[in-house]
Amino acid sequence: MECLCARPPPCLQHLGLGHNKLLGPLESLYVTADHWPTLVSLDLGFNNLTDLQSLIASLSTLQHLRLLVLQGNPLALVPYYRGFTIDSLSRLCVLDDITVSPNEKHLFRDLGHSGDLLPREAQFVVTIGNVRGVPDTSVLDPEPGPQGPFITYSYYVTYDFVEDEEDEGKKYGGVLAEIVSPSLIMEQLGEEFPEEVIGEAEGSLESGLTTQTQSGELEEESLVSGGSAPLPRLTDSAEELAKLRPLTDPRLCPSPGTVLFSTVRKPWAEVIPCNYEMQHTLKDLVPLKAFLLAGTTVTVVEEKVLSWPAGLPLVDASLSARKGKGEKNKKDKKGTDLNGGKEAAKDQKGSKKKKELPKDLQQDQPILRVLGSGAVVLEPLLVGEPLVSTVCNFGVIRTLESDRLTFLRDSKKPKKAKKETGKSKTKPGASEKRKSVFSMYEGDYQPEPLTVEVQIQLNQCRSAEEAIRALSL
């Protein structure tokens, strides 16, 4: 800009400086009437200009300026951007390719006088709605034995958002779920275990991240901030220690300069309502522009937690489940042979007591499985759009087997309700209806894809009164 202003063309009416790397308050010193007295049209779009007040003060000296483009700059992300610019440049006819209407001039009247008081920050509201198409994994688990494991599932959605370095250490009201990266995990565990063990853990991490389960997704253990669960057990085998180390799915690691946020964990349902809303206020606008150009990543996560009665040693879940199931079958067979079914009858009679969870339980570290992950484009927010609303579609991940088992389990629930009310007989046609619904799963099986509703809104003031009111708050 300084070199350009050394010998400005005489009587220039249009100056196009868009899509450059102009930044800093000093650039505004070169767009005044001293250098461009006849300028009618000016394009400064898609630079890195951040000081709206200083720039508008310089542009106000251009008496013939009628067309102005500032969109794509970080300064255009502040809520009062358009209103403040229109009121400060009263002769302006077109701003960012949108005609300035008389109604806009009236709504934002006198806002320019409050320029020094207005905060230089951007505000976003992230809303996450319903999640659909989640498979009910619990129907595939065996019945827990008296010693466990008792398995619970929950589901949540994560997304990353730019971190404001000027407001470091800000609290997010408990909704933050920052995942520890693999490098940090190794640093923390390196103090307790030898280096050769860490090397094997890193090798298992690389192999584990490329191994897929039957459902086609990754399934690894992960550390969540605030979690202080100990390692399952100690062993002298370096190979066993490597297997027990928490592994982090790279899709659950925030990108550099961003923070990972999470919705509240919810149990399984056909439609899981997240009911999540979070406001992000950012003062560092240049990294914010880079983040909007890159977009955010939305991920649906299944969290599996194994619980055990307190006082019992924690063991490998898969081994204990198989062992518990084998012992139960052996005991039932022995009881039937010796007592002619009396023991089995007693076990059946007292089954309700066995199914009750013990009061004191200790939990393993959560096992996380990424069900779906994808990018959400945020560039429209940078070019003037106030809202990005989308339904992320991750494709079908449900299976015929799990859906059939879920249907059979749910079809038994109405029977129990009728018995409790004294109506033991089912209505005519109820069994036929269940058969027809079940045949749908075997014939024309069309499961719902995994989807999640996401909205990201850029707050914009619609009047001078709204901007002043926000300032007082």
C-alpha positions as CSV (number, residue, x, y, z in Angstrom):
1,M,0.0,0.0,0.0
2,E,2.8,2.4,0.8
3,C,4.5,1.9,-2.6
4,L,1.1,2.2,-4.3
5,C,0.4,5.5,-2.7
6,A,3.8,6.9,-3.6
7,R,2.5,7.7,-7.2
8,P,-1.2,7.2,-7.2
9,P,-2.9,7.3,-10.7
10,P,-4.6,10.7,-11.2
11,C,-8.4,10.7,-11.0
12,L,-8.7,7.0,-10.1
13,Q,-12.3,6.0,-9.5
14,H,-11.9,2.2,-8.7
15,L,-9.3,0.5,-6.6
16,G,-9.3,-3.3,-6.3
17,L,-7.1,-4.7,-3.6
18,G,-9.2,-7.8,-2.7
19,H,-7.7,-11.3,-1.9
20,N,-4.4,-9.9,-0.7
21,K,-2.7,-10.2,2.7
22,L,-3.3,-6.7,4.0
23,L,-3.4,-6.6,7.7
24,G,-2.8,-4.3,10.6
25,P,-4.1,-0.8,11.5
26,L,-1.4,0.9,9.4
27,E,-3.1,-0.1,6.2
28,S,-6.0,2.3,6.9
29,L,-3.6,5.2,6.7
30,Y,-3.3,4.7,2.9
31,V,-7.0,4.7,2.0
32,T,-7.7,8.3,2.6
33,A,-8.6,11.3,0.4
34,D,-5.0,12.5,0.6
35,H,-4.1,9.6,-1.8
36,W,-7.4,8.8,-3.6
37,P,-9.5,12.0,-3.7
38,T,-11.8,10.8,-6.6
39,L,-12.3,7.2,-5.5
40,V,-15.9,5.9,-6.1
41,S,-15.4,2.2,-5.7
42,L,-13.1,0.3,-3.3
43,D,-12.6,-3.4,-3.0
44,L,-10.7,-4.5,0.2
45,G,-12.4,-7.9,0.5
46,F,-10.8,-11.1,1.7
47,N,-7.8,-9.6,3.4
48,N,-6.8,-9.8,7.1
49,L,-8.0,-6.4,8.3
50,T,-9.2,-6.5,11.9
51,D,-9.6,-2.8,13.1
52,L,-13.0,-1.8,11.8
53,Q,-13.1,1.5,13.7
54,S,-9.7,2.8,12.3
55,L,-10.5,1.7,8.8
56,I,-13.9,3.4,8.7
57,A,-12.4,6.6,10.1
58,S,-10.0,6.7,7.1
59,L,-12.7,5.8,4.6
60,S,-15.0,8.6,5.8
61,T,-12.6,11.1,4.2
62,L,-13.4,9.7,0.7
63,Q,-16.3,12.0,-0.2
64,H,-17.1,10.3,-3.5
65,L,-17.0,6.6,-2.2
66,R,-20.3,4.9,-3.1
67,L,-19.4,1.2,-3.4
68,L,-17.4,-0.7,-0.8
69,V,-16.4,-4.4,-0.3
70,L,-15.1,-5.5,3.0
71,Q,-16.5,-9.0,3.3
72,G,-14.0,-11.8,3.9
73,N,-12.0,-9.7,6.4
74,P,-12.0,-10.7,10.1
75,L,-13.4,-7.3,11.0
76,A,-16.7,-8.2,9.1
77,L,-17.4,-10.9,11.7
78,V,-18.2,-8.5,14.5
79,P,-22.0,-8.3,15.2
80,Y,-22.3,-4.5,14.5
81,Y,-20.2,-4.5,11.3
82,R,-22.8,-3.7,8.7
83,G,-24.7,-1.2,10.8
84,F,-21.6,0.7,12.0
85,T,-20.2,0.9,8.4
86,I,-23.5,2.2,6.9
87,D,-24.0,4.8,9.6
88,S,-20.4,6.0,9.5
89,L,-20.3,6.3,5.7
90,S,-23.6,8.1,5.0
91,R,-22.9,8.4,1.3
92,L,-22.4,4.7,0.8
93,C,-24.9,3.1,-1.7
94,V,-23.6,-0.5,-1.9
95,L,-21.8,-2.5,0.8
96,D,-20.6,-6.0,0.0
97,D,-22.7,-6.2,-3.2
98,I,-25.9,-5.5,-1.2
99,T,-27.7,-2.2,-1.7
100,V,-27.9,0.0,1.3
101,S,-31.6,0.7,1.9
102,P,-33.1,3.8,3.5
103,N,-34.6,1.5,6.2
104,E,-31.1,0.2,7.1
105,K,-29.9,3.8,7.5
106,H,-32.8,4.5,9.8
107,L,-32.3,1.3,11.9
108,F,-28.6,2.0,12.4
109,R,-28.8,5.7,12.9
110,D,-26.2,7.2,15.4
111,L,-24.5,3.8,15.8
112,G,-21.3,5.3,14.4
113,H,-20.9,7.6,17.4
114,S,-20.5,4.5,19.7
115,G,-17.6,3.0,17.7
116,D,-15.0,3.3,20.4
117,L,-17.2,1.6,22.9
118,L,-18.3,-1.4,20.8
119,P,-16.3,-4.6,21.6
120,R,-14.1,-6.0,18.9
121,E,-15.2,-9.6,19.1
122,A,-17.2,-12.2,17.1
123,Q,-20.0,-14.3,18.5
124,F,-21.2,-17.7,17.3
125,V,-24.0,-20.0,18.5
126,V,-23.5,-23.7,17.8
127,T,-26.7,-25.8,18.0
128,I,-26.7,-29.6,17.7
129,G,-30.2,-31.3,17.4
130,N,-31.3,-34.9,16.9
131,V,-29.1,-37.9,16.1
132,R,-30.7,-40.6,14.1
133,G,-29.7,-44.0,12.7
134,V,-27.6,-45.1,15.7
135,P,-27.4,-48.9,16.1
136,D,-28.4,-50.4,19.5
137,T,-25.1,-52.2,20.3
138,S,-26.3,-53.4,23.7
139,V,-28.5,-56.2,22.2
140,L,-25.3,-58.0,21.1
141,D,-23.8,-58.2,24.6
142,P,-24.2,-61.4,26.7
143,E,-26.2,-61.2,30.0
144,P,-23.8,-60.2,32.8
145,G,-22.9,-62.7,35.5
146,P,-23.0,-62.0,39.2
147,Q,-19.5,-60.7,39.0
148,G,-20.1,-58.5,35.9
149,P,-19.2,-56.9,33.8
150,F,-22.3,-54.6,33.8
151,I,-22.2,-52.7,30.5
152,T,-23.7,-49.3,29.8
153,Y,-23.7,-47.3,26.5
154,S,-24.1,-43.6,25.9
155,Y,-23.8,-41.4,22.8
156,Y,-22.6,-37.9,22.2
157,V,-21.5,-35.6,19.4
158,T,-18.2,-33.6,19.3
159,Y,-17.1,-30.7,17.2
160,D,-14.0,-28.5,17.2
161,F,-13.9,-24.8,17.4
162,V,-11.1,-22.2,17.3
163,E,-9.4,-21.5,20.6
164,D,-9.2,-17.8,21.6
165,E,-5.7,-17.2,22.8
166,E,-6.6,-13.8,24.2
167,D,-9.0,-15.5,26.6
168,E,-7.0,-18.6,27.6
169,G,-8.2,-20.6,30.5
170,K,-11.9,-19.7,29.9
171,K,-14.4,-22.0,31.5
172,Y,-17.0,-23.6,29.3
173,G,-19.6,-24.6,31.9
174,G,-18.7,-28.3,32.0
175,V,-19.6,-29.1,28.3
176,L,-16.0,-29.2,27.2
177,A,-14.7,-32.7,26.5
178,E,-11.1,-32.2,25.4
179,I,-9.5,-35.4,24.3
180,V,-5.8,-36.1,25.2
181,S,-3.7,-36.5,22.1
182,P,-1.5,-39.6,21.8
183,S,1.7,-37.7,22.3
184,L,0.4,-36.3,25.6
185,I,-0.7,-39.7,26.7
186,M,2.8,-41.1,26.1
187,E,4.3,-38.2,28.1
188,Q,2.1,-38.8,31.0
189,L,2.7,-42.5,31.1
190,G,6.4,-42.2,30.4
191,E,7.0,-41.2,34.1
192,E,5.6,-44.6,35.3
193,F,6.9,-47.1,32.7
194,P,10.2,-47.7,30.9
195,E,10.9,-46.4,27.4
196,E,10.9,-49.8,25.8
197,V,7.3,-50.2,26.9
198,I,6.3,-46.8,25.5
199,G,7.8,-47.8,22.2
200,E,5.7,-50.9,22.1
201,A,2.6,-48.8,23.0
202,E,3.3,-46.5,20.1
203,G,3.5,-49.4,17.8
204,S,0.2,-50.8,19.0
205,L,-1.3,-47.3,18.5
206,E,-0.3,-47.3,14.8
207,S,-1.6,-50.8,14.2
208,G,-4.7,-50.2,16.2
209,L,-5.7,-47.1,14.3
210,T,-5.7,-49.1,11.0
211,T,-7.5,-52.2,12.3
212,Q,-11.3,-52.1,11.8
213,T,-13.9,-54.0,13.7
214,Q,-16.8,-56.0,12.1
215,S,-18.9,-52.8,11.9
216,G,-16.2,-51.1,9.9
217,E,-15.4,-48.6,12.6
218,L,-12.5,-48.1,14.9
219,E,-12.8,-49.1,18.5
220,E,-10.2,-47.9,21.0
221,E,-9.9,-46.7,24.6
222,S,-9.5,-43.0,25.1
223,L,-8.8,-40.5,27.9
224,V,-11.2,-37.7,28.4
225,S,-10.3,-34.6,30.4
226,G,-11.3,-34.9,34.0
227,G,-11.0,-38.7,34.0
228,S,-8.8,-40.2,36.6
229,A,-9.5,-43.9,36.3
230,P,-6.5,-46.0,37.0
231,L,-5.0,-48.6,34.6
232,P,-7.0,-51.8,34.8
233,R,-4.2,-53.8,36.4
234,L,-0.4,-54.0,36.7
235,T,1.6,-56.7,35.0
236,D,5.3,-57.4,34.4
237,S,4.7,-58.1,30.7
238,A,5.6,-55.2,28.5
239,E,3.4,-56.5,25.8
240,E,0.4,-56.6,28.2
241,L,1.1,-53.0,29.3
242,A,1.1,-51.8,25.7
243,K,-2.3,-53.4,25.2
244,L,-3.7,-51.7,28.3
245,R,-2.5,-48.2,27.2
246,P,-5.3,-45.8,26.2
247,L,-5.4,-45.3,22.4
248,T,-6.9,-42.2,20.9
249,D,-8.8,-42.2,17.6
250,P,-7.3,-39.3,15.5
251,R,-10.9,-38.2,14.7
252,L,-11.3,-37.4,18.4
253,C,-8.3,-35.2,18.5
254,P,-8.8,-31.4,18.0
255,S,-6.9,-29.7,15.2
256,P,-4.0,-27.4,16.3
257,G,-5.4,-24.2,17.6
258,T,-8.9,-25.6,18.3
259,V,-10.7,-27.1,21.2
260,L,-13.0,-30.1,21.2
261,F,-16.5,-29.7,22.5
262,S,-19.0,-32.4,23.4
263,T,-22.7,-32.7,23.9
264,V,-24.1,-34.3,27.0
265,R,-24.0,-38.1,26.9
266,K,-27.4,-39.6,26.2
267,P,-28.7,-43.3,26.2
268,W,-29.6,-45.1,23.0
269,A,-32.9,-44.2,21.3
270,E,-34.3,-44.3,17.8
271,V,-34.0,-40.5,17.9
272,I,-31.4,-39.1,20.3
273,P,-32.1,-35.5,21.2
274,C,-28.9,-33.7,22.0
275,N,-30.5,-30.3,22.9
276,Y,-27.1,-28.7,22.8
277,E,-26.5,-24.9,22.4
278,M,-23.1,-23.2,23.0
279,Q,-22.1,-19.6,22.4
280,H,-18.5,-18.9,21.4
281,T,-17.1,-15.4,21.8
282,L,-13.8,-14.7,20.1
283,K,-11.5,-11.7,20.2
284,D,-8.6,-13.0,18.2
285,L,-10.2,-12.6,14.7
286,V,-7.4,-13.6,12.3
287,P,-7.2,-17.3,13.5
288,L,-11.0,-17.3,13.5
289,K,-10.9,-16.5,9.7
290,A,-8.5,-19.3,9.1
291,F,-10.7,-21.7,11.1
292,L,-13.8,-20.7,9.1
293,L,-12.0,-21.4,5.8
294,A,-11.0,-24.8,7.1
295,G,-14.4,-25.7,8.6
296,T,-15.1,-27.9,11.6
297,T,-15.4,-31.7,12.1
298,V,-18.5,-33.2,13.6
299,T,-18.2,-36.7,15.1
300,V,-20.8,-39.1,16.6
301,V,-19.2,-41.2,19.4
302,E,-20.4,-44.3,21.2
303,E,-19.1,-44.6,24.8
304,K,-19.0,-48.1,26.4
305,V,-18.4,-48.4,30.1
306,L,-17.8,-51.7,31.9
307,S,-18.6,-51.7,35.7
308,W,-17.6,-54.3,38.2
309,P,-18.6,-55.0,41.9
310,A,-16.3,-53.1,44.2
311,G,-13.4,-55.2,45.6
312,L,-13.1,-57.5,42.6
313,P,-9.9,-57.3,40.5
314,L,-10.4,-55.7,37.1
315,V,-9.8,-58.1,34.3
316,D,-10.1,-58.1,30.5
317,A,-13.8,-57.6,29.6
318,S,-14.0,-60.1,26.7
319,L,-12.3,-62.9,28.7
320,S,-14.5,-62.3,31.8
321,A,-17.7,-62.3,29.7
322,R,-16.8,-65.6,28.0
323,K,-15.8,-67.1,31.4
324,G,-18.9,-65.9,33.1
325,K,-21.1,-67.2,30.4
326,G,-19.4,-70.7,30.4
327,E,-19.7,-71.0,34.2
328,K,-23.3,-70.1,34.1
329,N,-24.1,-72.7,31.4
330,K,-22.1,-75.3,33.4
331,K,-23.9,-74.6,36.6
332,D,-27.4,-74.7,34.9
333,K,-26.5,-78.1,33.3
334,K,-25.3,-79.6,36.5
335,G,-28.3,-78.4,38.5
336,T,-30.7,-79.9,35.9
337,D,-28.9,-83.3,35.9
338,L,-28.8,-83.7,39.7
339,N,-32.1,-82.2,40.8
340,G,-34.3,-82.8,37.9
341,G,-34.6,-79.1,37.1
342,K,-35.2,-77.9,40.7
343,E,-32.0,-75.8,40.7
344,A,-32.9,-74.3,37.4
345,A,-36.3,-73.4,38.7
346,K,-34.7,-71.7,41.8
347,D,-32.4,-69.8,39.6
348,Q,-35.3,-68.7,37.4
349,K,-37.3,-67.7,40.5
350,G,-34.5,-65.6,41.9
351,S,-33.4,-64.1,38.6
352,K,-34.8,-60.7,39.4
353,K,-32.5,-60.4,42.4
354,K,-29.5,-61.3,40.2
355,K,-30.3,-58.7,37.6
356,E,-30.3,-55.9,40.1
357,L,-27.0,-54.0,39.9
358,P,-24.8,-53.9,43.0
359,K,-24.8,-50.6,44.7
360,D,-21.0,-50.2,44.8
361,L,-19.4,-50.5,41.4
362,Q,-16.0,-49.6,40.0
363,Q,-15.7,-48.6,36.4
364,D,-13.1,-49.2,33.7
365,Q,-11.9,-46.4,31.5
366,P,-14.5,-45.7,28.7
367,I,-14.2,-47.5,25.4
368,L,-14.9,-45.0,22.6
369,R,-16.1,-46.0,19.1
370,V,-16.5,-43.4,16.3
371,L,-19.7,-44.1,14.6
372,G,-19.4,-41.3,12.0
373,S,-17.2,-38.3,11.3
374,G,-17.3,-35.6,8.7
375,A,-16.5,-32.0,7.9
376,V,-18.9,-29.0,8.0
377,V,-18.1,-26.1,5.6
378,L,-18.1,-22.8,7.4
379,E,-16.9,-20.5,4.7
380,P,-20.3,-19.0,4.0
381,L,-20.1,-17.3,7.4
382,L,-17.1,-15.5,6.2
383,V,-18.7,-14.2,3.1
384,G,-21.8,-12.7,4.8
385,E,-24.2,-15.6,5.4
386,P,-25.5,-15.4,9.0
387,L,-26.3,-19.1,9.3
388,V,-24.9,-22.5,8.3
389,S,-27.5,-25.2,8.8
390,T,-26.9,-28.8,7.7
391,V,-27.8,-32.4,8.4
392,C,-24.5,-34.4,8.5
393,N,-25.1,-37.8,6.8
394,F,-22.6,-40.5,7.6
395,G,-24.3,-43.3,5.7
396,V,-25.9,-46.5,7.0
397,I,-24.1,-48.2,9.9
398,R,-27.0,-50.2,11.3
399,T,-27.1,-53.9,10.6
400,L,-29.9,-56.4,10.0
401,E,-28.9,-58.5,13.0
402,S,-28.9,-55.7,15.6
403,D,-32.1,-54.2,14.3
404,R,-33.8,-57.6,14.4
405,L,-32.7,-58.2,18.0
406,T,-33.8,-54.6,18.9
407,F,-37.2,-55.2,17.4
408,L,-37.7,-58.5,19.2
409,R,-36.7,-56.9,22.5
410,D,-39.0,-54.0,22.1
411,S,-41.9,-56.1,20.9
412,K,-41.9,-57.9,24.3
413,K,-42.4,-54.7,26.3
414,P,-46.1,-54.2,25.5
415,K,-46.8,-57.8,26.6
416,K,-45.4,-57.1,30.1
417,A,-47.5,-53.9,30.4
418,K,-50.7,-55.8,29.5
419,K,-50.0,-58.5,32.1
420,E,-49.5,-55.9,34.8
421,T,-52.9,-54.3,34.1
422,G,-54.5,-57.8,34.1
423,K,-55.0,-58.0,30.3
424,S,-53.3,-61.2,29.5
425,K,-54.8,-61.6,26.0
426,T,-53.4,-59.8,23.1
427,K,-55.6,-57.9,20.7
428,P,-56.7,-59.6,17.5
429,G,-54.2,-59.0,14.7
430,A,-51.4,-57.8,17.0
431,S,-49.2,-60.9,16.3
432,E,-49.9,-60.6,12.6
433,K,-48.8,-56.9,12.7
434,R,-45.6,-57.8,14.5
435,K,-44.9,-60.5,11.9
436,S,-45.4,-58.1,9.0
437,V,-43.1,-55.5,10.6
438,F,-40.5,-58.2,11.2
439,S,-40.8,-59.4,7.6
440,M,-39.8,-55.9,6.6
441,Y,-36.4,-56.4,8.1
442,E,-35.9,-59.7,6.2
443,G,-37.2,-58.5,2.9
444,D,-37.1,-54.8,2.0
445,Y,-34.5,-53.8,4.7
446,Q,-33.8,-50.1,4.4
447,P,-32.3,-48.8,7.7
448,E,-32.1,-45.1,8.4
449,P,-28.6,-43.6,7.9
450,L,-26.7,-42.1,10.7
451,T,-27.4,-38.3,10.7
452,V,-26.9,-35.4,13.1
453,E,-28.5,-31.9,12.8
454,V,-26.0,-29.0,13.1
455,Q,-26.4,-25.2,13.0
456,I,-23.8,-22.6,13.4
457,Q,-25.0,-19.0,13.5
458,L,-23.0,-15.8,13.4
459,N,-24.6,-13.2,15.6
460,Q,-25.4,-9.9,13.8
461,C,-27.1,-6.8,15.2
462,R,-30.3,-5.8,13.4
463,S,-30.4,-2.3,14.7
464,A,-28.4,0.3,16.6
465,E,-30.6,-0.3,19.7
466,E,-29.7,-4.0,19.7
467,A,-26.0,-3.2,19.4
468,I,-26.1,-0.7,22.3
469,R,-28.2,-3.1,24.4
470,A,-25.6,-5.9,23.8
471,L,-22.9,-3.4,24.9
472,S,-24.7,-2.7,28.2
473,L,-24.9,-6.5,28.9
